Amino acid sequence: MASDSVKNRRNSLRGLTAIFIGAVMAAVPALLSAQVSLSTVVDLAQRNSTAVRLAEADVRKANASLAQTKDAFVPNLTFSSGLPAFPTVGFNGGVPSSWSVNTESLVFSPSQKNYIQAGRSGLKAAILNLKDAREQVALDASTAYIELDALNSELDSAHQQEGYSRRLVEIEQQRTEAGLDPLSDLLQAQLTAAQLKLKRLHLETRAGVLAQQLAVLTGLPTGSITPDHASIPLIPEVKANEGNRTIAGIASAQAIATAKQQTAKGDSLNIYLPQVSFGAQYSHHTSMLNDATGYYGKKNIPVAYFGSGFSIQLPLFDWGQRDKAKQSAAEALRAKVEAEQAQRQDDVQIVELTGSLRELDTLAEIANLKQQIASEQLHAVLAQLELGGGTATGPNAQPQLTPKAEQLARIDERQKFSESLDAGFELSKARLGLLRALGHMQDWLNELHGK
């Protein structure tokens, strides 16, 4: 009896374990794929982006560099000890010390002011570069998300088209066997089905690439993001003639050029102007290191020593510093040209995007109208089939409609719907690009977080 009770208990535990595992396995698909809002995807992408983290490291580095230029005027403090490793042989003429404390600092340097200004400009450039990196990541994540959302709708439409094409092939097969249609019509139906299959495969491949791209951007598992169409706000419409703002990337390049110019100016001042430093030392003397007392005629050497003074460096002949100043001036010129080049490239991009946007806006309108026309034609075909249209006789009578016409109308309507989605995405992509080029990316992010 006891053994039966143990067996029953084990069977119960196995059953509960199986139920638990089954429940977990059933919940895995739901956990792996869930609707994630666009704002969440953008936030995750910005946190996970290596470009953003590198830019953050650059900000910390620039902040430390600026502090270093200022701390040159703050006295430092160092402690040193001179305990011998082996007994000293002879005497080197110096006063031995067991330990000493030294301090020094910069007092006067005309070029240091320029170095501090260069450090401030460098910090400003790093902060702007961080902002630019965050905006670029937001643009990449938004574009991929919106495209994946459109592709999911297109895939649904493609699956419907394949169903209609299979039905069309069946109808043509029957009509060909009945001698109502030539064999070419059946082959054309099969070709249409194959083309629609290829289209569906292409969409699935592109959706897989976008899913992987979003996974890399956000750090989430591949395929775990299902776009929520309701979370996509309307993209603000801006025009080039409304006045553009300087984007963060260009402002960062300009700040880098300013930093280089200040550094070059500071290096040039070092060629002619003096530099003053302050230094002080306290030493504790000892006779443990050598026989300095005997060398100096058995006179007692003071135990403590303190000395201080100013060091004035006046450059008279320093070709190395002159060469460094020339190098800094060349780097400043290069940085200035690079900033101008970035501004010109952005101006060209604005013109290109503005022209493309007008065309894409018209293409989207045309695609939308075609989709509406195809939808109305489908309704007309369905109505005629339901009412038996096309059965009248006479010279102006319409030919009788068949189920073949219905499937063709359904395929055409879904095709126009997909084209409308494509045109809408391309328009959204161009608008986002123009927002970025005009420096209005923050407007999109405000819309996004306010959604």
C-alpha positions as semicolon CSV with decimal commas, in nm:
position;residue;x (nm);y (nm);z (nm)
1;M;0,000;0,000;0,000
2;A;0,286;0,237;0,089
3;S;0,452;0,169;-0,247
4;D;0,126;0,242;-0,431
5;S;0,094;0,571;-0,242
6;V;0,449;0,669;-0,338
7;K;0,383;0,579;-0,702
8;N;0,063;0,786;-0,706
9;R;0,249;1,081;-0,556
10;R;0,524;1,053;-0,819
11;N;0,268;1,033;-1,099
12;S;0,095;1,344;-0,963
13;L;0,424;1,533;-0,952
14;R;0,505;1,424;-1,307
15;G;0,164;1,537;-1,422
16;L;0,200;1,877;-1,258
17;T;0,549;1,911;-1,407
18;A;0,418;1,829;-1,753
19;I;0,135;2,081;-1,715
20;F;0,383;2,350;-1,602
21;I;0,619;2,281;-1,891
22;G;0,328;2,283;-2,136
23;A;0,206;2,615;-1,999
24;V;0,555;2,766;-2,029
25;M;0,595;2,636;-2,385
26;A;0,256;2,778;-2,476
27;A;0,353;3,115;-2,331
28;V;0,693;3,131;-2,505
29;P;0,560;3,255;-2,842
30;A;0,369;3,529;-2,668
31;L;0,678;3,629;-2,473
32;L;0,903;3,617;-2,777
33;S;0,677;3,837;-2,988
34;A;0,478;4,123;-2,841
35;Q;0,365;4,466;-2,948
36;V;0,624;4,726;-2,856
37;S;0,556;5,097;-2,905
38;L;0,777;5,311;-3,125
39;S;0,879;5,536;-2,834
40;T;0,997;5,229;-2,640
41;V;1,198;5,106;-2,938
42;V;1,364;5,447;-2,980
43;D;1,451;5,468;-2,608
44;L;1,597;5,117;-2,607
45;A;1,793;5,187;-2,924
46;Q;1,945;5,504;-2,779
47;R;2,045;5,322;-2,459
48;N;2,187;5,022;-2,644
49;S;2,364;5,210;-2,924
50;T;2,742;5,180;-2,932
51;A;2,763;5,514;-3,114
52;V;2,577;5,684;-2,827
53;R;2,796;5,516;-2,565
54;L;3,110;5,619;-2,752
55;A;2,980;5,976;-2,767
56;E;2,910;5,966;-2,393
57;A;3,270;5,852;-2,334
58;D;3,389;6,142;-2,548
59;V;3,189;6,383;-2,331
60;R;3,354;6,249;-2,016
61;K;3,695;6,272;-2,183
62;A;3,633;6,631;-2,296
63;N;3,514;6,726;-1,948
64;A;3,833;6,580;-1,798
65;S;4,047;6,762;-2,056
66;L;3,884;7,094;-1,967
67;A;3,940;7,029;-1,597
68;Q;4,304;6,948;-1,669
69;T;4,361;7,286;-1,835
70;K;4,211;7,465;-1,534
71;D;4,391;7,254;-1,276
72;A;4,727;7,369;-1,411
73;F;4,687;7,671;-1,177
74;V;4,605;7,450;-0,876
75;P;4,918;7,356;-0,675
76;N;4,990;6,985;-0,672
77;L;5,144;6,797;-0,380
78;T;5,388;6,505;-0,403
79;F;5,560;6,302;-0,133
80;S;5,888;6,118;-0,191
81;S;6,130;5,912;0,020
82;G;6,503;5,836;-0,030
83;L;6,580;5,531;0,181
84;P;6,890;5,351;0,047
85;A;6,881;4,995;-0,079
86;F;7,253;4,943;-0,003
87;P;7,505;5,129;0,217
88;T;7,629;5,446;0,049
89;V;7,993;5,454;-0,061
90;G;8,145;5,802;-0,083
91;F;7,954;6,127;-0,083
92;N;7,779;6,297;-0,376
93;G;7,786;6,646;-0,231
94;G;7,413;6,673;-0,174
95;V;7,225;6,700;0,152
96;P;7,064;6,364;0,234
97;S;6,693;6,348;0,318
98;S;6,475;6,064;0,438
99;W;6,160;6,217;0,292
100;S;6,043;6,535;0,122
101;V;5,725;6,711;0,009
102;N;5,708;6,913;-0,313
103;T;5,445;7,141;-0,461
104;E;5,429;7,336;-0,784
105;S;5,173;7,516;-0,999
106;L;5,141;7,742;-1,299
107;V;5,118;8,111;-1,208
108;F;5,117;8,299;-1,537
109;S;5,078;8,173;-1,893
110;P;4,907;8,376;-2,167
111;S;4,847;8,063;-2,373
112;Q;4,671;7,874;-2,091
113;K;4,364;8,096;-2,129
114;N;4,336;7,983;-2,492
115;Y;4,381;7,621;-2,389
116;I;4,094;7,657;-2,141
117;Q;3,873;7,809;-2,410
118;A;3,973;7,524;-2,642
119;G;3,872;7,277;-2,371
120;R;3,532;7,443;-2,336
121;S;3,478;7,431;-2,711
122;G;3,585;7,067;-2,713
123;L;3,332;6,985;-2,439
124;K;3,061;7,168;-2,633
125;A;3,153;6,971;-2,946
126;A;3,134;6,642;-2,756
127;I;2,792;6,726;-2,612
128;L;2,662;6,822;-2,957
129;N;2,808;6,505;-3,103
130;L;2,625;6,304;-2,837
131;K;2,300;6,475;-2,933
132;D;2,368;6,406;-3,299
133;A;2,435;6,038;-3,228
134;R;2,110;6,006;-3,031
135;E;1,914;6,172;-3,313
136;Q;2,070;5,944;-3,574
137;V;1,984;5,635;-3,370
138;A;1,629;5,766;-3,328
139;L;1,603;5,816;-3,705
140;D;1,735;5,465;-3,782
141;A;1,505;5,300;-3,527
142;S;1,200;5,499;-3,639
143;T;1,261;5,424;-4,007
144;A;1,306;5,050;-3,947
145;Y;1,002;5,036;-3,719
146;I;0,772;5,219;-3,962
147;E;0,892;5,005;-4,254
148;L;0,835;4,684;-4,057
149;D;0,485;4,802;-3,970
150;A;0,410;4,866;-4,337
151;L;0,566;4,532;-4,437
152;N;0,347;4,340;-4,193
153;S;0,037;4,488;-4,358
154;E;0,183;4,409;-4,700
155;L;0,248;4,050;-4,592
156;D;-0,113;4,011;-4,487
157;S;-0,215;4,145;-4,826
158;A;0,034;3,914;-5,002
159;H;-0,110;3,609;-4,825
160;Q;-0,458;3,714;-4,938
161;Q;-0,333;3,758;-5,293
162;E;-0,185;3,409;-5,290
163;G;-0,518;3,269;-5,180
164;Y;-0,695;3,451;-5,462
165;S;-0,431;3,335;-5,711
166;R;-0,474;2,970;-5,606
167;R;-0,847;3,005;-5,654
168;L;-0,782;3,167;-5,994
169;V;-0,564;2,872;-6,100
170;E;-0,838;2,630;-5,996
171;I;-1,098;2,821;-6,198
172;E;-0,874;2,839;-6,505
173;Q;-0,797;2,469;-6,472
174;Q;-1,166;2,390;-6,483
175;R;-1,238;2,629;-6,770
176;T;-0,945;2,496;-6,972
177;E;-1,058;2,136;-6,922
178;A;-1,408;2,242;-7,024
179;G;-1,271;2,408;-7,338
180;L;-1,393;2,754;-7,237
181;D;-1,047;2,915;-7,213
182;P;-0,723;2,846;-7,399
183;L;-0,425;2,691;-7,225
184;S;-0,245;3,026;-7,228
185;D;-0,498;3,163;-6,978
186;L;-0,416;2,878;-6,737
187;L;-0,045;2,940;-6,781
188;Q;-0,099;3,312;-6,722
189;A;-0,285;3,232;-6,397
190;Q;-0,003;3,004;-6,285
191;L;0,251;3,276;-6,371
192;T;0,051;3,525;-6,164
193;A;0,051;3,280;-5,871
194;A;0,428;3,231;-5,899
195;Q;0,491;3,605;-5,914
196;L;0,278;3,662;-5,607
197;K;0,466;3,388;-5,424
198;L;0,796;3,554;-5,514
199;K;0,663;3,885;-5,389
200;R;0,561;3,727;-5,060
201;L;0,904;3,566;-5,019
202;H;1,070;3,901;-5,088
203;L;0,855;4,068;-4,824
204;E;0,933;3,796;-4,570
205;T;1,306;3,832;-4,636
206;R;1,292;4,208;-4,593
207;A;1,083;4,172;-4,275
208;G;1,343;3,933;-4,136
209;V;1,621;4,182;-4,209
210;L;1,428;4,461;-4,037
211;A;1,354;4,238;-3,737
212;Q;1,726;4,164;-3,705
213;Q;1,809;4,532;-3,745
214;L;1,568;4,629;-3,467
215;A;1,707;4,351;-3,249
216;V;2,059;4,485;-3,295
217;L;1,942;4,841;-3,227
218;T;1,742;4,763;-2,914
219;G;1,920;4,457;-2,775
220;L;1,595;4,258;-2,769
221;P;1,570;3,905;-2,912
222;T;1,522;3,879;-3,287
223;G;1,156;3,869;-3,382
224;S;1,036;3,985;-3,040
225;I;0,917;4,324;-3,166
226;T;0,573;4,351;-3,324
227;P;0,505;4,711;-3,433
228;D;0,207;4,889;-3,282
229;H;0,066;5,104;-3,559
230;A;-0,125;5,321;-3,311
231;S;0,205;5,426;-3,148
232;I;0,334;5,591;-3,468
233;P;0,250;5,964;-3,457
234;L;0,204;6,184;-3,760
235;I;0,536;6,311;-3,888
236;P;0,555;6,691;-3,864
237;E;0,570;6,856;-4,204
238;V;0,849;7,112;-4,242
239;K;0,971;7,301;-4,544
240;A;1,314;7,431;-4,632
241;N;1,185;7,787;-4,672
242;E;1,055;7,792;-4,315
243;G;1,409;7,834;-4,185
244;N;1,634;7,550;-4,084
245;R;1,825;7,507;-3,764
246;T;2,186;7,399;-3,749
247;I;2,189;7,028;-3,685
248;A;2,393;6,897;-3,394
249;G;2,651;6,725;-3,614
250;I;2,738;7,046;-3,799
251;A;2,740;7,248;-3,477
252;S;2,977;6,991;-3,329
253;A;3,213;7,026;-3,628
254;Q;3,206;7,404;-3,587
255;A;3,285;7,374;-3,217
256;I;3,576;7,142;-3,297
257;A;3,708;7,402;-3,543
258;T;3,685;7,669;-3,271
259;A;3,873;7,445;-3,027
260;K;4,147;7,385;-3,283
261;Q;4,177;7,759;-3,348
262;Q;4,213;7,834;-2,977
263;T;4,478;7,563;-2,941
264;A;4,669;7,703;-3,238
265;K;4,655;8,052;-3,089
266;G;4,784;7,923;-2,756
267;D;5,071;7,738;-2,922
268;S;5,167;8,051;-3,115
269;L;5,178;8,259;-2,793
270;N;5,422;8,010;-2,639
271;I;5,680;8,113;-2,900
272;Y;5,718;8,470;-2,770
273;L;5,566;8,515;-2,423
274;P;5,711;8,395;-2,093
275;Q;5,561;8,143;-1,853
276;V;5,585;8,169;-1,474
277;S;5,558;7,873;-1,237
278;F;5,572;7,848;-0,858
279;G;5,744;7,570;-0,666
280;A;5,814;7,483;-0,300
281;Q;5,990;7,196;-0,120
282;Y;6,016;7,070;0,236
283;S;6,280;6,803;0,318
284;H;6,368;6,608;0,632
285;H;6,740;6,542;0,651
286;T;6,909;6,237;0,800
287;S;7,260;6,098;0,853
288;M;7,149;5,743;0,781
289;L;7,217;5,776;0,411
290;N;7,579;5,901;0,415
291;D;7,831;6,083;0,633
292;A;7,745;6,438;0,525
293;T;7,822;6,575;0,875
294;G;8,181;6,448;0,863
295;Y;8,226;6,584;0,510
296;Y;8,120;6,931;0,616
297;G;8,357;6,939;0,918
298;K;8,137;6,781;1,181
299;K;7,895;7,072;1,163
300;N;7,538;6,990;1,249
301;I;7,317;6,999;0,943
302;P;6,962;7,124;1,011
303;V;6,706;6,847;1,020
304;A;6,439;7,041;0,829
305;Y;6,470;7,229;0,503
306;F;6,212;7,448;0,325
307;G;6,257;7,638;0,003
308;S;6,031;7,808;-0,251
309;G;6,060;8,022;-0,560
310;F;5,928;8,124;-0,900
311;S;6,047;7,978;-1,228
312;I;6,035;8,210;-1,529
313;Q;6,073;8,051;-1,871
314;L;6,137;8,294;-2,155
315;P;6,153;8,133;-2,501
316;L;6,449;8,258;-2,702
317;F;6,521;7,990;-2,956
318;D;6,275;7,696;-2,971
319;W;6,218;7,565;-3,323
320;G;6,025;7,267;-3,187
321;Q;5,760;7,499;-3,041
322;R;5,744;7,690;-3,369
323;D;5,685;7,367;-3,558
324;K;5,415;7,267;-3,312
325;A;5,240;7,603;-3,362
326;K;5,246;7,552;-3,740
327;Q;5,100;7,203;-3,699
328;S;4,822;7,336;-3,475
329;A;4,741;7,610;-3,727
330;A;4,714;7,351;-4,006
331;E;4,483;7,133;-3,795
332;A;4,265;7,437;-3,719
333;L;4,237;7,519;-4,089
334;R;4,145;7,160;-4,171
335;A;3,876;7,153;-3,899
336;K;3,729;7,478;-4,032
337;V;3,713;7,343;-4,387
338;E;3,553;7,019;-4,266
339;A;3,283;7,217;-4,084
340;E;3,213;7,421;-4,399
341;Q;3,201;7,102;-4,606
342;A;2,950;6,943;-4,367
343;Q;2,729;7,252;-4,390
344;R;2,739;7,247;-4,771
345;Q;2,657;6,877;-4,784
346;D;2,359;6,937;-4,557
347;D;2,239;7,222;-4,781
348;V;2,256;6,993;-5,085
349;Q;2,075;6,717;-4,898
350;I;1,797;6,959;-4,802
351;V;1,745;7,055;-5,167
352;E;1,742;6,689;-5,277
353;L;1,502;6,581;-5,002
354;T;1,272;6,876;-5,068
355;G;1,246;6,784;-5,437
356;S;1,201;6,414;-5,361
357;L;0,939;6,492;-5,100
358;R;0,722;6,676;-5,352
359;E;0,744;6,384;-5,591
360;L;0,678;6,123;-5,322
361;D;0,382;6,320;-5,194
362;T;0,229;6,312;-5,541
363;L;0,316;5,943;-5,587
364;A;0,148;5,862;-5,256
365;E;-0,162;6,050;-5,366
366;I;-0,168;5,863;-5,698
367;A;-0,120;5,527;-5,527
368;N;-0,401;5,604;-5,284
369;L;-0,635;5,701;-5,568
370;K;-0,547;5,383;-5,758
371;Q;-0,625;5,178;-5,450
372;Q;-0,963;5,349;-5,412
373;I;-1,040;5,291;-5,781
374;A;-0,946;4,923;-5,754
375;S;-1,164;4,890;-5,444
376;E;-1,461;5,045;-5,623
377;Q;-1,404;4,820;-5,925
378;L;-1,401;4,516;-5,697
379;H;-1,730;4,624;-5,541
380;A;-1,877;4,671;-5,887
381;V;-1,765;4,322;-5,996
382;L;-1,906;4,164;-5,681
383;A;-2,234;4,350;-5,728
384;Q;-2,265;4,238;-6,092
385;L;-2,189;3,877;-6,000
386;E;-2,447;3,888;-5,723
387;L;-2,711;4,040;-5,952
388;G;-2,613;3,826;-6,249
389;G;-2,487;4,124;-6,444
390;G;-2,371;4,082;-6,798
391;T;-2,645;3,835;-6,894
392;A;-2,847;4,082;-7,100
393;T;-2,855;4,059;-7,478
394;G;-2,810;4,333;-7,735
395;P;-2,533;4,518;-7,914
396;N;-2,437;4,722;-7,604
397;A;-2,473;4,439;-7,354
398;Q;-2,185;4,379;-7,115
399;P;-2,017;4,038;-7,134
400;Q;-2,111;3,795;-6,863
401;L;-1,879;3,808;-6,562
402;T;-1,727;3,489;-6,424
403;P;-1,559;3,395;-6,090
404;K;-1,234;3,450;-6,276
405;A;-1,312;3,824;-6,295
406;E;-1,375;3,830;-5,922
407;Q;-1,037;3,678;-5,836
408;L;-0,858;3,911;-6,077
409;A;-1,034;4,211;-5,923
410;R;-0,942;4,096;-5,572
411;I;-0,577;4,045;-5,669
412;D;-0,563;4,387;-5,833
413;E;-0,719;4,558;-5,531
414;R;-0,467;4,398;-5,294
415;Q;-0,185;4,492;-5,532
416;K;-0,291;4,856;-5,532
417;F;-0,322;4,843;-5,154
418;S;0,040;4,721;-5,125
419;E;0,159;4,992;-5,362
420;S;-0,020;5,251;-5,151
421;L;0,157;5,122;-4,839
422;D;0,494;5,138;-5,018
423;A;0,433;5,494;-5,131
424;G;0,324;5,595;-4,780
425;F;0,639;5,451;-4,625
426;E;0,869;5,621;-4,877
427;L;0,692;5,950;-4,804
428;S;0,735;5,901;-4,428
429;K;1,100;5,812;-4,474
430;A;1,163;6,127;-4,680
431;R;0,986;6,344;-4,424
432;L;1,196;6,203;-4,142
433;G;1,512;6,261;-4,345
434;L;1,413;6,622;-4,410
435;L;1,341;6,674;-4,040
436;R;1,691;6,549;-3,964
437;A;1,854;6,765;-4,233
438;L;1,670;7,077;-4,118
439;G;1,758;7,025;-3,752
440;H;1,399;6,955;-3,646
441;M;1,455;6,598;-3,528
442;Q;1,371;6,700;-3,174
443;D;1,022;6,794;-3,294
444;W;0,971;6,433;-3,401
445;L;1,101;6,303;-3,069
446;N;0,863;6,535;-2,884
447;E;0,574;6,403;-3,093
448;L;0,692;6,051;-3,024
449;H;0,713;6,081;-2,647
450;G;0,387;6,272;-2,635
451;K;0,204;5,995;-2,820
